[in-house]
Amino acid sequence: MPRFAFWLGLSALVIVLDQLAKLWVLAALQLGERIEVTTFFNLVLVFNRGAAFSFLSDAGGWQRWFFVVLALAVSGWLTFLIRQHAAERLLPLAAALILGGALGNVIDRVRFGAVADFLDVHAAGWHWPAFNVADSAITVGVALLVWQQLFFAQKDKK
């Protein structure tokens, strides 16, 4: 049980860091405002009503609650995975990061009807879609999950 609590604590830390970063950005920037930090990185405040890469952002509003319910269902499954594999390292780490990121974005969807994004990476006039701390945790978590499945899942079965 202590390991399970540790992984849930990591998820909570992701949520707190995500929400604190968003609070700061919401206080510091107006919608659409951009602050150049480096030649390849800006801070910008945008709201994404859809999922990754603005998928379904123009769907008319129903997607807000669809993504909330979907994220909560996935969060339940991730919590179960963390509990079942709490003694391991890589799988619960990946699941905890994804869980924290998913719930961080759920908070935004409930509060604002959209996810606040503010990290803008760009090069040669090309901009990656803006993202946030929760999105970063989800991305790292998914990469670790894929890594674990590709290179360690077979070992664990033996």
DSSP file (Angstrom, degrees, kcal/mol; ACC not computed):
  #  RESIDUE AA STRUCTURE BP1 BP2  ACC     N-H-->O    O-->H-N    N-H-->O    O-->H-N    TCO  KAPPA ALPHA  PHI   PSI    X-CA   Y-CA   Z-CA
    1    1 A M     >        0   0    0      0, 0.0     4,-2.2     0, 0.0     5,-0.2   0.000 360.0 360.0 360.0 -37.3    0.0    0.0    0.0
    2    2 A P  H  >  +     0   0    0      0, 0.0     4,-1.9     0, 0.0     5,-0.1   0.890 360.0  49.9 -60.3 -36.8    2.8    2.6    0.7
    3    3 A R  H  > S+     0   0    0      2,-0.2     4,-2.3     1,-0.2     5,-0.2   0.898 108.0  53.5 -67.1 -38.8    4.0    2.3   -2.9
    4    4 A F  H  > S+     0   0    0      1,-0.2     4,-2.2     2,-0.2    -1,-0.2   0.926 109.3  48.6 -59.6 -44.8    0.5    2.8   -4.2
    5    5 A A  H  X S+     0   0    0     -4,-2.2     4,-2.3     1,-0.2    -1,-0.2   0.874 108.0  55.4 -63.2 -37.5    0.3    6.0   -2.2
    6    6 A F  H  X S+     0   0    0     -4,-1.9     4,-2.0     2,-0.2    -2,-0.2   0.942 109.0  46.2 -59.9 -48.0    3.6    7.1   -3.5
    7    7 A W  H  X S+     0   0    0     -4,-2.3     4,-2.0     1,-0.2    -2,-0.2   0.889 112.7  49.5 -65.9 -39.0    2.5    6.7   -7.2
    8    8 A L  H  X S+     0   0    0     -4,-2.2     4,-2.4     1,-0.2    -1,-0.2   0.867 108.3  55.0 -66.1 -34.3   -0.8    8.6   -6.4
    9    9 A G  H  X S+     0   0    0     -4,-2.3     4,-2.3     2,-0.2    -2,-0.2   0.882 105.3  52.3 -63.2 -38.3    1.3   11.3   -4.7
   10   10 A L  H  X S+     0   0    0     -4,-2.0     4,-2.1     2,-0.2    -2,-0.2   0.918 108.8  49.9 -63.4 -42.7    3.3   11.6   -7.9
   11   11 A S  H  X S+     0   0    0     -4,-2.0     4,-2.1     1,-0.2    -2,-0.2   0.919 110.4  50.5 -59.7 -43.2    0.0   12.1   -9.9
   12   12 A A  H  X S+     0   0    0     -4,-2.4     4,-2.6     1,-0.2    -2,-0.2   0.886 107.5  53.8 -62.7 -38.9   -1.1   14.7   -7.3
   13   13 A L  H  X S+     0   0    0     -4,-2.3     4,-2.8     2,-0.2     5,-0.2   0.906 107.4  50.8 -62.1 -41.9    2.2   16.5   -7.8
   14   14 A V  H  X S+     0   0    0     -4,-2.1     4,-2.6     2,-0.2    -2,-0.2   0.928 111.0  49.0 -60.2 -44.9    1.7   16.6  -11.5
   15   15 A I  H  X S+     0   0    0     -4,-2.1     4,-2.8     2,-0.2     5,-0.2   0.933 112.6  47.3 -60.7 -46.9   -1.8   18.1  -11.0
   16   16 A V  H  X S+     0   0    0     -4,-2.6     4,-2.6     2,-0.2     5,-0.2   0.934 113.8  46.6 -62.6 -47.6   -0.5   20.7   -8.6
   17   17 A L  H  X S+     0   0    0     -4,-2.8     4,-2.3     1,-0.2    -1,-0.2   0.911 114.1  49.1 -61.9 -42.1    2.4   21.8  -10.8
   18   18 A D  H  X S+     0   0    0     -4,-2.6     4,-2.2    -5,-0.2    -2,-0.2   0.939 113.9  44.4 -61.8 -48.3    0.1   21.9  -13.8
   19   19 A Q  H  X S+     0   0    0     -4,-2.8     4,-2.5     2,-0.2    -2,-0.2   0.862 112.7  51.3 -69.3 -36.0   -2.5   24.0  -12.1
   20   20 A L  H  X S+     0   0    0     -4,-2.6     4,-2.3    -5,-0.2    -1,-0.2   0.920 110.7  48.9 -65.4 -42.6    0.1   26.4  -10.5
   21   21 A A  H  X S+     0   0    0     -4,-2.3     4,-2.4    -5,-0.2    -2,-0.2   0.916 113.0  47.9 -61.8 -42.4    1.6   26.9  -14.0
   22   22 A K  H  X S+     0   0    0     -4,-2.2     4,-3.0     2,-0.2     5,-0.2   0.892 109.0  53.3 -67.3 -39.2   -1.8   27.6  -15.4
   23   23 A L  H  X S+     0   0    0     -4,-2.5     4,-1.7     2,-0.2    -1,-0.2   0.928 110.9  47.3 -59.4 -44.3   -2.7   30.0  -12.6
   24   24 A W  H  X S+     0   0    0     -4,-2.3     4,-2.0     2,-0.2    -2,-0.2   0.941 113.9  46.3 -62.3 -47.8    0.5   32.0  -13.3
   25   25 A V  H  X S+     0   0    0     -4,-2.4     4,-2.6     1,-0.2    -2,-0.2   0.907 110.8  52.5 -63.9 -41.8   -0.1   32.1  -17.0
   26   26 A L  H  < S+     0   0    0     -4,-3.0    -1,-0.2     1,-0.2    -2,-0.2   0.833 114.2  43.7 -63.7 -31.0   -3.8   33.1  -16.6
   27   27 A A  H  < S+     0   0    0     -4,-1.7    -1,-0.2    -5,-0.2    -2,-0.2   0.798 119.9  41.5 -80.2 -29.7   -2.7   35.9  -14.3
   28   28 A A  H  < S+     0   0    0     -4,-2.0     2,-0.3    -5,-0.2    -2,-0.2   0.752 112.7  47.0 -92.7 -26.0    0.2   37.0  -16.5
   29   29 A L     <  -     0   0    0     -4,-2.6     2,-0.2    -5,-0.2    -1,-0.1  -0.880  65.3-136.6-124.5 149.5   -1.2   36.8  -20.1
   30   30 A Q    >   -     0   0    0     -2,-0.3     3,-2.5     1,-0.1    15,-0.5  -0.648  55.1 -73.4 -90.3 157.4   -4.3   37.8  -21.9
   31   31 A L  T 3  S+     0   0    0      1,-0.3    15,-0.2    -2,-0.2    -1,-0.1  -0.299 122.7   8.1 -53.0 125.2   -5.9   35.4  -24.4
   32   32 A G  T 3  S+     0   0    0     13,-3.3    -1,-0.3     1,-0.3    14,-0.1   0.274  94.1 139.0  84.8 -10.6   -3.7   35.2  -27.5
   33   33 A E    <   -     0   0    0     -3,-2.5    12,-1.4    12,-0.1     2,-0.4  -0.392  37.1-155.9 -68.2 144.9   -0.9   37.2  -25.9
   34   34 A R  E     -A   44   0A   0     10,-0.2     2,-0.5    -3,-0.1    10,-0.2  -0.980  13.4-166.4-129.1 133.8    2.6   36.0  -26.7
   35   35 A I  E     -A   43   0A   0      8,-3.1     8,-2.6    -2,-0.4     2,-0.5  -0.980  21.3-137.2-118.1 119.8    5.9   36.4  -24.8
   36   36 A E  E     +A   42   0A   0     -2,-0.5     6,-0.2     6,-0.2     3,-0.1  -0.651  28.7 169.4 -77.1 121.8    9.0   35.5  -26.6
   37   37 A V        -     0   0    0      4,-2.2     2,-0.2    -2,-0.5     5,-0.2   0.825  67.8 -10.9 -98.7 -45.5   11.3   33.6  -24.3
   38   38 A T  S    S-     0   0    0      3,-2.3     3,-0.4     0, 0.0    -1,-0.3  -0.797  82.5 -87.0-139.5-177.0   13.9   32.4  -26.8
   39   39 A T  S    S+     0   0    0     -2,-0.2     3,-0.1     1,-0.2    -3,-0.0   0.609 129.6  29.8 -71.8 -10.1   14.2   32.2  -30.6
   40   40 A F  S    S+     0   0    0      1,-0.2    82,-2.6    83,-0.1     2,-0.4   0.322 115.3  61.5-128.8   6.1   12.4   28.9  -30.5
   41   41 A F  E     + B   0 121A   0     -3,-0.4    -3,-2.3    80,-0.2    -4,-2.2  -0.988  51.9 172.1-144.1 129.7   10.1   29.1  -27.5
   42   42 A N  E     -AB  36 120A   0     78,-3.0    78,-2.4    -2,-0.4     2,-0.5  -0.886  29.0-130.4-125.9 159.1    7.2   31.4  -26.5
   43   43 A L  E     +AB  35 119A   0     -8,-2.6    -8,-3.1    -2,-0.3     2,-0.3  -0.956  38.4 164.7-102.4 132.4    4.6   31.6  -23.7
   44   44 A V  E     -A   34   0A   0     74,-2.0     2,-0.7    -2,-0.5   -10,-0.2  -0.994  33.3-131.3-148.3 141.4    1.2   32.1  -25.2
   45   45 A L  E     +     0   0A   0    -12,-1.4   -13,-3.3   -15,-0.5     2,-0.3  -0.866  40.3 149.4-100.9 117.2   -2.3   31.8  -23.7
   46   46 A V  E     - B   0 117A   0     71,-2.3    71,-2.9    -2,-0.7     2,-0.5  -0.955  36.3-135.2-137.1 157.6   -4.7   29.8  -25.8
   47   47 A F  E     - B   0 116A   0     -2,-0.3     2,-0.6    69,-0.2    69,-0.2  -0.971  11.8-156.8-117.2 130.4   -7.7   27.5  -24.9
   48   48 A N  E     - B   0 115A   0     67,-2.8    67,-2.7    -2,-0.5    -2,-0.0  -0.922  11.0-177.0-108.7 113.9   -8.2   24.2  -26.6
   49   49 A R  S    S+     0   0    0     -2,-0.6    -1,-0.1    65,-0.2    12,-0.1   0.582  70.9  55.1 -83.4 -10.7  -11.8   22.9  -26.6
   50   50 A G  S    S-     0   0    0      1,-0.3     6,-0.2    65,-0.1    65,-0.2  -0.074  91.5 -93.3-102.1-156.1  -10.7   19.7  -28.3
   51   51 A A  S >  S-     0   0    0      4,-2.6     3,-1.6     1,-0.3    -1,-0.3  -0.064  79.0 -17.3-102.2-153.4   -8.2   17.0  -27.5
   52   52 A A  G >  S+     0   0    0      1,-0.3     3,-1.7     2,-0.2    -1,-0.3  -0.203 137.3   8.2 -53.6 138.7   -4.6   16.6  -28.8
   53   53 A F  G 3  S-     0   0    0      1,-0.3    -1,-0.3    77,-0.2     4,-0.1   0.788 131.4 -69.2  57.0  30.9   -3.8   18.8  -31.8
   54   54 A S  G X  S+     0   0    0     -3,-1.6     3,-2.3     1,-0.2     4,-0.3   0.701  76.5 179.8  62.5  23.7   -7.3   20.5  -31.3
   55   55 A F  T <  S+     0   0    0     -3,-1.7    -4,-2.6     1,-0.3    -1,-0.2  -0.379  72.0   0.4 -56.4 125.7   -9.1   17.3  -32.4
   56   56 A L  T >  S+     0   0    0     -6,-0.2     3,-1.6    -2,-0.1    -1,-0.3   0.633  87.9 138.3  67.0  19.4  -12.9   18.0  -32.2
   57   57 A S  T <  S+     0   0    0     -3,-2.3     3,-0.3     1,-0.3    -2,-0.1   0.785  73.9  44.7 -65.3 -25.4  -12.3   21.6  -31.1
   58   58 A D  T 3  S+     0   0    0     -4,-0.3    -1,-0.3     1,-0.2    -2,-0.1   0.026  78.3 116.0-103.5  26.9  -15.1   22.8  -33.4
   59   59 A A  S <  S-     0   0    0     -3,-1.6     3,-0.3     1,-0.1    -1,-0.2   0.528  88.9-102.8 -80.2  -5.1  -17.6   20.0  -32.5
   60   60 A G        -     0   0    0     -3,-0.3    -2,-0.1     1,-0.2    -1,-0.1   0.491  64.0 -64.6 102.8   2.1  -20.1   22.4  -31.0
   61   61 A G  S >> S+     0   0    0    -12,-0.1     3,-1.3    -4,-0.1     4,-0.5  -0.003 110.5  98.3 114.0 -30.0  -19.6   21.9  -27.2
   62   62 A W  H 3> S+     0   0    0     -3,-0.3     4,-1.6     1,-0.2     3,-0.4   0.793  74.5  70.1 -61.6 -26.4  -20.6   18.2  -26.6
   63   63 A Q  H 3> S+     0   0    0      1,-0.2     4,-2.9    -7,-0.2     5,-0.3   0.767  84.1  70.3 -65.2 -25.7  -16.9   17.3  -26.7
   64   64 A R  H <> S+     0   0    0     -3,-1.3     4,-1.6     1,-0.2    -1,-0.2   0.964 107.8  33.3 -55.2 -55.3  -16.3   19.0  -23.3
   65   65 A W  H  X S+     0   0    0     -4,-0.5     4,-2.7    -3,-0.4     5,-0.2   0.805 114.8  59.3 -75.6 -29.2  -18.2   16.5  -21.3
   66   66 A F  H  X S+     0   0    0     -4,-1.6     4,-2.7     2,-0.2    -1,-0.2   0.946 109.5  43.6 -60.0 -47.5  -17.2   13.6  -23.6
   67   67 A F  H  X S+     0   0    0     -4,-2.9     4,-2.4     2,-0.2    -2,-0.2   0.836 112.7  52.9 -70.1 -31.7  -13.5   14.3  -22.9
   68   68 A V  H  X S+     0   0    0     -4,-1.6     4,-2.3    -5,-0.3    -2,-0.2   0.958 113.4  42.6 -64.5 -50.1  -14.2   14.7  -19.1
   69   69 A V  H  X S+     0   0    0     -4,-2.7     4,-2.5     2,-0.2    -2,-0.2   0.917 115.3  50.2 -63.6 -43.5  -16.0   11.4  -18.9
   70   70 A L  H  X S+     0   0    0     -4,-2.7     4,-2.6    -5,-0.2     5,-0.2   0.932 111.7  47.6 -59.9 -46.7  -13.4    9.7  -21.1
   71   71 A A  H  X S+     0   0    0     -4,-2.4     4,-2.3     1,-0.2    -1,-0.2   0.876 112.0  50.0 -64.5 -37.7  -10.5   11.1  -19.0
   72   72 A L  H  X S+     0   0    0     -4,-2.3     4,-1.9     2,-0.2    -1,-0.2   0.897 111.4  48.4 -68.3 -39.2  -12.3   10.0  -15.8
   73   73 A A  H  X S+     0   0    0     -4,-2.5     4,-2.0     2,-0.2    -2,-0.2   0.933 113.5  46.5 -64.7 -45.6  -12.8    6.5  -17.1
   74   74 A V  H  X S+     0   0    0     -4,-2.6     4,-2.8     1,-0.2    -2,-0.2   0.880 109.5  55.9 -62.9 -37.8   -9.2    6.3  -18.2
   75   75 A S  H  X S+     0   0    0     -4,-2.3     4,-2.4     2,-0.2    -1,-0.2   0.884 105.7  51.1 -62.7 -39.0   -8.1    7.6  -14.8
   76   76 A G  H  X S+     0   0    0     -4,-1.9     4,-2.0     2,-0.2    -1,-0.2   0.926 111.8  46.7 -62.0 -44.8  -10.0    4.8  -13.1
   77   77 A W  H  X S+     0   0    0     -4,-2.0     4,-2.4     2,-0.2    -2,-0.2   0.911 112.2  50.2 -63.7 -42.9   -8.3    2.2  -15.3
   78   78 A L  H  X S+     0   0    0     -4,-2.8     4,-2.8     2,-0.2    -2,-0.2   0.890 108.5  52.5 -63.4 -39.6   -4.9    3.9  -14.6
   79   79 A T  H  X S+     0   0    0     -4,-2.4     4,-2.3     2,-0.2    -1,-0.2   0.907 109.4  49.7 -62.4 -41.5   -5.5    3.9  -10.9
   80   80 A F  H  X S+     0   0    0     -4,-2.0     4,-2.5     2,-0.2    -2,-0.2   0.925 111.3  49.2 -61.2 -45.3   -6.3    0.1  -11.1
   81   81 A L  H  X S+     0   0    0     -4,-2.4     4,-2.0     1,-0.2    -2,-0.2   0.920 110.4  50.2 -60.4 -44.3   -3.0   -0.4  -13.1
   82   82 A I  H  < S+     0   0    0     -4,-2.8     4,-0.2     1,-0.2    -1,-0.2   0.921 111.8  48.1 -60.9 -43.6   -1.0    1.5  -10.5
   83   83 A R  H >< S+     0   0    0     -4,-2.3     3,-0.8     1,-0.2    -1,-0.2   0.918 113.2  47.2 -63.4 -43.6   -2.5   -0.5   -7.7
   84   84 A Q  H 3< S+     0   0    0     -4,-2.5    -1,-0.2     1,-0.2    -2,-0.2   0.799 125.0  30.7 -68.4 -29.4   -1.9   -3.8   -9.4
   85   85 A H  T >< S+     0   0    0     -4,-2.0     3,-1.9    -5,-0.2    -1,-0.2   0.046  77.9 126.5-118.6  23.8    1.7   -2.9  -10.3
   86   86 A A  T <  S+     0   0    0     -3,-0.8    -1,-0.1     1,-0.3    -2,-0.1   0.776  71.2  57.2 -58.1 -29.2    2.6   -0.7   -7.4
   87   87 A A  T 3  S+     0   0    0     -3,-0.2    -1,-0.3    -4,-0.2    -2,-0.1   0.662  97.2  77.2 -78.1 -15.2    5.7   -2.7   -6.5
   88   88 A E  S <  S-     0   0    0     -3,-1.9    -3,-0.0     1,-0.1     0, 0.0  -0.167  70.2-146.3 -81.9-177.1    7.2   -2.2  -10.0
   89   89 A R  S  > S+     0   0    0      3,-0.1     4,-1.7    -2,-0.0     5,-0.2   0.757  81.0  41.0-116.3 -56.2    8.8    1.0  -11.2
   90   90 A L  H  > S+     0   0    0      2,-0.2     4,-2.6     1,-0.2     5,-0.2   0.928 113.3  47.7 -70.7 -48.1    8.3    1.8  -14.9
   91   91 A L  H  > S+     0   0    0      1,-0.2     4,-2.6     2,-0.2     5,-0.2   0.941 116.2  42.5 -62.5 -49.2    4.6    0.9  -15.4
   92   92 A P  H  > S+     0   0    0      0, 0.0     4,-2.5     0, 0.0    -1,-0.2   0.848 112.9  54.7 -68.8 -29.0    3.3    2.7  -12.4
   93   93 A L  H  X S+     0   0    0     -4,-1.7     4,-2.2     2,-0.2    -2,-0.2   0.955 111.5  44.5 -62.5 -48.8    5.5    5.7  -13.1
   94   94 A A  H  X S+     0   0    0     -4,-2.6     4,-2.3     1,-0.2     5,-0.2   0.935 115.7  46.8 -60.1 -47.6    4.1    5.9  -16.6
   95   95 A A  H  X S+     0   0    0     -4,-2.6     4,-2.8     1,-0.2    -1,-0.2   0.879 110.5  52.9 -64.7 -38.1    0.5    5.5  -15.4
   96   96 A A  H  X S+     0   0    0     -4,-2.5     4,-2.6     2,-0.2    -1,-0.2   0.899 109.9  48.1 -65.3 -40.5    1.0    8.0  -12.6
   97   97 A L  H  X S+     0   0    0     -4,-2.2     4,-2.3     2,-0.2    -2,-0.2   0.930 114.3  45.6 -64.9 -44.7    2.2   10.7  -15.0
   98   98 A I  H  X S+     0   0    0     -4,-2.3     4,-2.9     2,-0.2     5,-0.2   0.921 113.0  51.3 -63.9 -43.3   -0.6   10.0  -17.4
   99   99 A L  H  X S+     0   0    0     -4,-2.8     4,-2.4     2,-0.2     5,-0.2   0.938 111.4  46.3 -59.2 -49.6   -3.1   10.0  -14.6
  100  100 A G  H  X S+     0   0    0     -4,-2.6     4,-2.1     1,-0.2    -1,-0.2   0.908 114.8  47.4 -61.3 -42.5   -1.9   13.4  -13.2
  101  101 A G  H  X S+     0   0    0     -4,-2.3     4,-2.0     2,-0.2    -2,-0.2   0.916 111.5  50.2 -64.8 -43.6   -1.9   14.9  -16.7
  102  102 A A  H  X S+     0   0    0     -4,-2.9     4,-1.8     1,-0.2    -2,-0.2   0.924 113.6  44.7 -61.9 -44.6   -5.4   13.7  -17.5
  103  103 A L  H  X S+     0   0    0     -4,-2.4     4,-2.1     2,-0.2    -1,-0.2   0.843 108.5  57.7 -71.5 -32.2   -6.8   15.0  -14.3
  104  104 A G  H  X S+     0   0    0     -4,-2.1     4,-1.2    -5,-0.2    -1,-0.2   0.908 110.6  43.6 -60.3 -41.3   -5.0   18.3  -14.6
  105  105 A N  H  X S+     0   0    0     -4,-2.0     4,-2.3     2,-0.2    -2,-0.2   0.818 108.2  58.7 -74.5 -30.5   -6.7   18.8  -18.0
  106  106 A V  H  X S+     0   0    0     -4,-1.8     4,-2.5     2,-0.2     5,-0.2   0.914 101.5  55.9 -62.0 -41.7  -10.1   17.6  -16.6
  107  107 A I  H  X S+     0   0    0     -4,-2.1     4,-2.6     1,-0.2    -1,-0.2   0.919 108.7  47.6 -56.2 -44.2   -9.9   20.4  -14.0
  108  108 A D  H  X>S+     0   0    0     -4,-1.2     4,-3.6     2,-0.2     5,-0.9   0.924 109.7  52.1 -63.1 -44.9   -9.5   22.9  -16.9
  109  109 A R  H  X5S+     0   0    0     -4,-2.3     4,-1.0     4,-0.2    -1,-0.2   0.891 113.7  43.9 -61.3 -39.1  -12.4   21.4  -18.9
  110  110 A V  H  <5S+     0   0    0     -4,-2.5    -1,-0.2     2,-0.2    -2,-0.2   0.928 121.6  39.2 -70.3 -44.5  -14.7   21.7  -15.8
  111  111 A R  H  <5S+     0   0    0     -4,-2.6    -2,-0.2    -5,-0.2    -3,-0.2   0.929 136.7  11.8 -70.5 -47.2  -13.6   25.2  -14.9
  112  112 A F  H  <5S-     0   0    0     -4,-3.6    -3,-0.2     2,-0.4    -2,-0.2   0.555  92.0-117.6-113.6 -11.8  -13.2   26.8  -18.3
  113  113 A G  S  <<S+     0   0    0     -4,-1.0     2,-0.3    -5,-0.9    -4,-0.2   0.509  94.7  51.3  80.9   3.8  -14.9   24.4  -20.8
  114  114 A A  S    S-     0   0    0     -6,-0.8     2,-0.5    -9,-0.0    -2,-0.4  -0.960  92.0 -95.4-160.8 167.1  -11.4   24.1  -22.5
  115  115 A V  E     -B   48   0A   0    -67,-2.7   -67,-2.8    -2,-0.3     2,-0.6  -0.816  33.9-129.3 -96.7 130.1   -7.8   23.3  -21.6
  116  116 A A  E     -B   47   0A   0     -2,-0.5     2,-0.3   -69,-0.2   -69,-0.2  -0.682  29.7-175.2 -78.9 120.8   -5.5   26.2  -21.0
  117  117 A D  E     +B   46   0A   0    -71,-2.9   -71,-2.3    -2,-0.6    15,-0.2  -0.891  18.6 155.9-115.9 147.9   -2.3   25.8  -23.1
  118  118 A F  E     +     0   0A   0     13,-2.3   -74,-2.0    -2,-0.3     2,-0.6   0.482  39.4  98.0-151.2  -7.9    0.7   28.1  -23.0
  119  119 A L  E     -BC  43 131A   0     12,-3.1    12,-1.8   -76,-0.2     2,-0.5  -0.825  47.3-175.1 -94.9 121.7    3.9   26.4  -24.1
  120  120 A D  E     -B   42   0A   0    -78,-2.4   -78,-3.0    -2,-0.6     2,-0.4  -0.934   4.5-175.1-124.4 107.0    4.7   27.3  -27.7
  121  121 A V  E     +B   41   0A   0     -2,-0.5     7,-2.8     7,-0.3     2,-0.3  -0.851  16.3 165.6-101.7 136.3    7.7   25.7  -29.4
  122  122 A H  E     -D  127   0B   0    -82,-2.6     2,-0.3    -2,-0.4     5,-0.2  -0.982  20.1-176.6-150.5 158.4    8.6   26.8  -32.9
  123  123 A A  E >  S-D  126   0B   0      3,-2.4     3,-2.5    -2,-0.3   -83,-0.1  -0.944  72.9  -4.5-156.6 135.9   11.3   26.8  -35.6
  124  124 A A  T 3  S-     0   0    0     -2,-0.3     3,-0.1     1,-0.3   -84,-0.1   0.833 130.3 -51.4  50.7  40.0   11.6   28.4  -39.0
  125  125 A G  T 3  S+     0   0    0      1,-0.2     2,-0.5     0, 0.0    -1,-0.3   0.403 113.3 119.3  82.5  -4.6    8.0   29.7  -38.8
  126  126 A W  E <   -D  123   0B   0     -3,-2.5    -3,-2.4     0, 0.0     2,-0.5  -0.847  47.2-160.5 -98.1 127.0    6.5   26.4  -37.9
  127  127 A H  E     -D  122   0B   0     -2,-0.5    -5,-0.2    -5,-0.2     3,-0.1  -0.919  13.6-138.7-111.7 128.8    4.8   26.1  -34.5
  128  128 A W        -     0   0    0     -7,-2.8    -7,-0.3    -2,-0.5     3,-0.1  -0.577  49.7 -86.7 -69.8 145.7    4.1   22.9  -32.6
  129  129 A P        -     0   0    0      0, 0.0    -8,-0.2     0, 0.0    -1,-0.1  -0.297  54.7 -97.7 -56.3 139.8    0.5   23.2  -31.2
  130  130 A A        +     0   0    0    -10,-0.1     2,-0.2   -13,-0.1   -10,-0.2  -0.231  52.6 174.9 -58.6 147.3    0.6   24.9  -27.8
  131  131 A F  B     -C  119   0A   0    -12,-1.8   -12,-3.1    -3,-0.1   -13,-2.3  -0.793  16.8-138.5-144.2-176.2    0.6   22.6  -24.8
  132  132 A N     >  -     0   0    0     -2,-0.2     4,-2.0   -15,-0.2     5,-0.1  -0.740  39.5 -83.1-140.4-175.5    0.9   22.6  -21.0
  133  133 A V  H  > S+     0   0    0     -2,-0.2     4,-2.4     1,-0.2     5,-0.2   0.902 125.4  52.5 -63.4 -42.4    2.5   20.8  -18.1
  134  134 A A  H  > S+     0   0    0      1,-0.2     4,-2.4     2,-0.2    -1,-0.2   0.921 108.8  49.8 -60.9 -44.0   -0.3   18.2  -18.0
  135  135 A D  H  > S+     0   0    0      1,-0.2     4,-2.5     2,-0.2    -1,-0.2   0.892 109.7  52.1 -61.1 -39.2    0.2   17.4  -21.7
  136  136 A S  H  X S+     0   0    0     -4,-2.0     4,-2.6     2,-0.2     5,-0.2   0.910 109.5  48.7 -63.7 -42.8    3.9   17.1  -21.1
  137  137 A A  H  X S+     0   0    0     -4,-2.4     4,-2.6     2,-0.2    -2,-0.2   0.903 111.8  49.6 -64.0 -41.2    3.3   14.6  -18.3
  138  138 A I  H  X S+     0   0    0     -4,-2.4     4,-2.8     2,-0.2     5,-0.2   0.929 111.7  48.8 -62.2 -45.2    0.9   12.6  -20.5
  139  139 A T  H  X S+     0   0    0     -4,-2.5     4,-2.4     2,-0.2    -2,-0.2   0.929 113.9  44.6 -62.2 -47.3    3.4   12.5  -23.3
  140  140 A V  H  X S+     0   0    0     -4,-2.6     4,-2.4     2,-0.2    -1,-0.2   0.916 114.2  51.2 -63.4 -42.5    6.3   11.4  -21.1
  141  141 A G  H  X S+     0   0    0     -4,-2.6     4,-2.4    -5,-0.2    -2,-0.2   0.911 110.7  47.1 -61.6 -44.0    4.0    8.8  -19.5
  142  142 A V  H  X S+     0   0    0     -4,-2.8     4,-2.7     2,-0.2     5,-0.2   0.916 111.4  51.5 -65.1 -42.3    2.9    7.4  -22.8
  143  143 A A  H  X S+     0   0    0     -4,-2.4     4,-2.5     1,-0.2    -2,-0.2   0.915 112.2  46.6 -60.2 -42.5    6.5    7.2  -24.0
  144  144 A L  H  X S+     0   0    0     -4,-2.4     4,-2.9     2,-0.2    -1,-0.2   0.883 111.1  52.3 -66.2 -38.1    7.5    5.3  -20.9
  145  145 A L  H  X S+     0   0    0     -4,-2.4     4,-2.4     2,-0.2    -2,-0.2   0.919 111.4  45.8 -63.7 -44.3    4.5    3.0  -21.2
  146  146 A V  H  X S+     0   0    0     -4,-2.7     4,-2.6     2,-0.2     5,-0.2   0.923 113.2  50.8 -62.9 -44.5    5.4    2.2  -24.8
  147  147 A W  H  X S+     0   0    0     -4,-2.5     4,-2.6    -5,-0.2     5,-0.4   0.929 111.2  48.4 -58.1 -46.6    9.0    1.7  -23.7
  148  148 A Q  H  X>S+     0   0    0     -4,-2.9     4,-2.2     1,-0.2     5,-1.6   0.914 113.3  46.9 -61.6 -44.0    7.9   -0.6  -20.9
  149  149 A Q  H  <5S+     0   0    0     -4,-2.4     5,-0.3     3,-0.2    -1,-0.2   0.875 116.5  44.1 -67.8 -37.1    5.7   -2.7  -23.2
  150  150 A L  H  <5S+     0   0    0     -4,-2.6    -2,-0.2    -5,-0.2    -1,-0.2   0.889 129.9  19.1 -74.1 -39.6    8.3   -3.0  -25.9
  151  151 A F  H  <5S+     0   0    0     -4,-2.6    -3,-0.2    -5,-0.2    -2,-0.2   0.624 132.7  27.4-113.4 -15.0   11.3   -3.8  -23.8
  152  152 A F  T  X5S+     0   0    0     -4,-2.2     4,-2.3    -5,-0.4    -3,-0.2   0.628  95.7  79.0-124.1 -18.9   10.2   -5.1  -20.4
  153  153 A A  H  ><S+     0   0    0     -5,-1.6     4,-1.4     1,-0.2    -4,-0.1   0.904  98.1  47.2 -62.3 -42.2    6.7   -6.7  -20.8
  154  154 A Q  H  > S+     0   0    0     -5,-0.3     4,-1.1     1,-0.2    -1,-0.2   0.888 111.1  52.1 -66.8 -38.0    8.1   -9.9  -22.2
  155  155 A K  H  4 S+     0   0    0      1,-0.2     3,-0.4     2,-0.2    -2,-0.2   0.897 107.2  52.9 -61.8 -41.5   10.8  -10.1  -19.5
  156  156 A D  H  < S+     0   0    0     -4,-2.3    -1,-0.2     1,-0.2    -2,-0.2   0.825 106.1  53.6 -65.5 -31.1    8.1   -9.7  -16.8
  157  157 A K  H  <        0   0    0     -4,-1.4    -1,-0.2     1,-0.2    -2,-0.2   0.766 360.0 360.0 -74.7 -25.4    6.1  -12.6  -18.2
  158  158 A K     <        0   0    0     -4,-1.1    -1,-0.2    -3,-0.4    -2,-0.2   0.475 360.0 360.0 -75.0 360.0    9.1  -15.0  -18.1
